[in-house]
Amino acid sequence: MHEEIQEIAMQERRARAAVVRDLLEIGIAERRKQNASRLLREGKATFAKAAEVARLSLWDFADLVKQEGIEWVKYVPEDVERDLSEASATSGA
């Protein structure tokens, strides 16, 4: 790993410490996204909370979720029918 960092530093003509800082920032940001995606996939966080964990806007997080193919809405047909029935009963009252 040391050699790879040195190679990047030479290619970019930057100090090794600056390269290490950038790599850490990139790694931490990526880990936040992974954690947020996992929480959403497992149903342990709402969409908005997961976006917050990832430190992304809702729009950017939506793009990430789409890219990863995460199904986060678990709305089955029975739930739709029940909600429609309840809405009809409420509006008719």
HUZIFEN-V310735 format. One record per residue. N is the residue number from 1. RES is the residue in one small letter. PHI is phi in whole degrees, -180 to 180 (NA if undefined). Layout:
BEGIN
n=N res=RES phi=PHI
n=N res=RES phi=PHI
END
This chain:
BEGIN
n=1 res=m phi=NA
n=2 res=h phi=-57
n=3 res=e phi=-66
n=4 res=e phi=-65
n=5 res=i phi=-64
n=6 res=q phi=-62
n=7 res=e phi=-63
n=8 res=i phi=-63
n=9 res=a phi=-59
n=10 res=m phi=-68
n=11 res=q phi=-62
n=12 res=e phi=-90
n=13 res=r phi=53
n=14 res=r phi=-133
n=15 res=a phi=-68
n=16 res=r phi=-58
n=17 res=a phi=-62
n=18 res=a phi=-67
n=19 res=v phi=-64
n=20 res=v phi=-61
n=21 res=r phi=-59
n=22 res=d phi=-62
n=23 res=l phi=-64
n=24 res=l phi=-65
n=25 res=e phi=-62
n=26 res=i phi=-64
n=27 res=g phi=-64
n=28 res=i phi=-66
n=29 res=a phi=-62
n=30 res=e phi=-65
n=31 res=r phi=-64
n=32 res=r phi=-60
n=33 res=k phi=-63
n=34 res=q phi=-62
n=35 res=n phi=-63
n=36 res=a phi=-63
n=37 res=s phi=-62
n=38 res=r phi=-63
n=39 res=l phi=-60
n=40 res=l phi=-67
n=41 res=r phi=-59
n=42 res=e phi=-84
n=43 res=g phi=74
n=44 res=k phi=-93
n=45 res=a phi=-148
n=46 res=t phi=-72
n=47 res=f phi=-58
n=48 res=a phi=-64
n=49 res=k phi=-66
n=50 res=a phi=-64
n=51 res=a phi=-62
n=52 res=e phi=-65
n=53 res=v phi=-60
n=54 res=a phi=-75
n=55 res=r phi=59
n=56 res=l phi=-122
n=57 res=s phi=-67
n=58 res=l phi=-59
n=59 res=w phi=-66
n=60 res=d phi=-66
n=61 res=f phi=-68
n=62 res=a phi=-61
n=63 res=d phi=-63
n=64 res=l phi=-63
n=65 res=v phi=-61
n=66 res=k phi=-64
n=67 res=q phi=-60
n=68 res=e phi=-86
n=69 res=g phi=66
n=70 res=i phi=-81
n=71 res=e phi=-93
n=72 res=w phi=-113
n=73 res=v phi=-96
n=74 res=k phi=-110
n=75 res=y phi=-110
n=76 res=v phi=-88
n=77 res=p phi=-52
n=78 res=e phi=-63
n=79 res=d phi=-66
n=80 res=v phi=-64
n=81 res=e phi=-60
n=82 res=r phi=-61
n=83 res=d phi=-64
n=84 res=l phi=-65
n=85 res=s phi=-64
n=86 res=e phi=-64
n=87 res=a phi=-67
n=88 res=s phi=-65
n=89 res=a phi=-65
n=90 res=t phi=-70
n=91 res=s phi=-74
n=92 res=g phi=-86
n=93 res=a phi=-83
END
